[in-house]
């Protein structure tokens, strides 16, 4: 963060480190921490989180449903805003299962069925 503060550069530092990296460091499994935080530290992966609408009023908020499958989970729905989402390799997405339990999922943005729609301008070095 100190090095970023020395120059003005439109890079996804906050979204990668704070929105993505810190939750994985605190709550991720050991395997997730090693694999994902290593990629983050090495500059091979950028992160974000789809939490911008958590403070929105109910009519504006979006939701994602999580359905358990034999081979993992399926997420369906949309999120209104993902800071630096167009540049992210992984996005932390809150989703609610059939029992009303809300969990966070680490979504690979290159996975089949994941669609990112850019809104506005994106600046990336």
C-alpha positions in Angstrom: 0.0 0.0 0.0 2.9 2.3 0.8 4.4 1.8 -2.7 1.0 2.4 -4.3 0.7 5.7 -2.4 3.9 7.0 -4.0 2.3 7.3 -7.4 -1.1 7.7 -8.9 -2.0 4.6 -10.8 -5.4 3.2 -11.7 -4.8 -0.4 -10.5 -7.2 -2.7 -8.6 -5.2 -2.6 -5.4 -8.0 -2.0 -2.9 -10.3 -4.6 -4.5 -7.6 -7.2 -4.7 -6.0 -6.8 -1.3 -8.9 -5.6 0.9 -12.1 -7.0 -0.7 -10.5 -10.2 -1.9 -7.3 -11.0 -0.2 -8.1 -10.2 3.4 -11.2 -12.3 3.6 -9.4 -15.3 2.1 -6.5 -14.8 4.5 -8.9 -14.7 7.5 -11.5 -17.2 6.5 -10.2 -19.3 3.6 -9.1 -22.9 3.9 -5.4 -23.5 4.1 -5.4 -24.7 0.5 -7.3 -21.6 -0.7 -4.8 -19.4 1.2 -1.8 -21.0 -0.3 -3.1 -21.2 -3.9 -4.9 -17.9 -4.1 -2.9 -15.7 -1.9 0.3 -17.0 -3.5 -1.2 -16.0 -6.9 -2.2 -12.6 -5.5 1.2 -11.9 -4.0 3.0 -13.0 -7.2 0.8 -10.8 -9.4 -0.8 -13.6 -11.3 -4.3 -13.0 -10.0 -6.6 -10.1 -9.2 -9.5 -10.3 -6.8 -12.7 -8.4 -5.9 -15.9 -9.0 -4.0 -19.5 -8.6 -5.1 -20.6 -6.8 -1.9 -21.3 -3.3 -3.1 -25.1 -3.8 -2.9 -25.1 -5.0 0.8 -25.9 -1.4 1.8 -28.5 -0.8 -0.9 -32.2 -0.6 -0.2 -34.2 -3.8 -0.9 -35.5 -2.7 -4.3 -32.0 -2.0 -5.6 -30.2 -4.9 -4.0 -29.4 -8.0 -6.0 -29.2 -11.6 -4.8 -27.5 -14.8 -5.7 -28.9 -18.3 -4.9 -26.6 -21.2 -4.1 -27.7 -24.8 -4.9 -25.7 -27.8 -3.7 -24.8 -30.3 -6.3 -23.0 -33.6 -6.2 -19.8 -32.0 -7.6 -20.0 -28.7 -5.8 -22.3 -25.7 -5.9 -24.2 -23.8 -8.6 -24.7 -20.1 -8.2 -27.5 -18.3 -10.0 -28.4 -14.6 -9.9 -26.6 -11.4 -10.4 -24.7 -8.7 -8.5 -25.2 -5.1 -9.4 -21.6 -3.9 -8.8 -18.2 -5.5 -8.4 -15.4 -3.0 -8.0 -12.7 -3.7 -10.6 -14.7 -6.8 -11.6 -13.7 -6.5 -15.3 -10.1 -7.0 -14.2 -10.7 -9.7 -11.5 -9.7 -13.3 -11.9 -11.7 -14.3 -8.8 -14.7 -12.6 -7.2 -16.0 -13.4 -3.7 -19.7 -13.7 -4.0 -22.3 -13.9 -1.2 -25.1 -16.4 -2.0 -28.0 -17.8 0.0 -28.9 -21.5 0.0 -32.4 -23.0 0.2 -32.2 -23.0 4.0 -31.5 -19.2 4.1 -27.8 -19.6 5.0 -25.6 -17.0 3.4 -22.1 -18.1 2.5 -19.3 -16.6 0.4 -18.1 -18.4 -2.7 -14.8 -17.8 -4.6 -15.9 -17.6 -8.2 -13.3 -18.0 -11.0 -14.4 -15.3 -13.5 -13.2 -17.5 -16.4 -15.5 -20.4 -15.4 -18.3 -21.5 -17.7 -21.5 -19.6 -17.1 -19.8 -16.6 -15.4 -20.6 -13.4 -17.3 -19.1 -10.0 -16.5 -20.6 -6.9 -18.0 -18.5 -3.8 -17.9 -20.2 -0.6 -16.9 -18.3 2.7 -17.5 -14.6 3.0 -18.2 -11.9 0.7 -17.0 -8.3 1.7 -16.6 -5.7 -1.0 -16.4 -2.0 -0.7 -16.9 
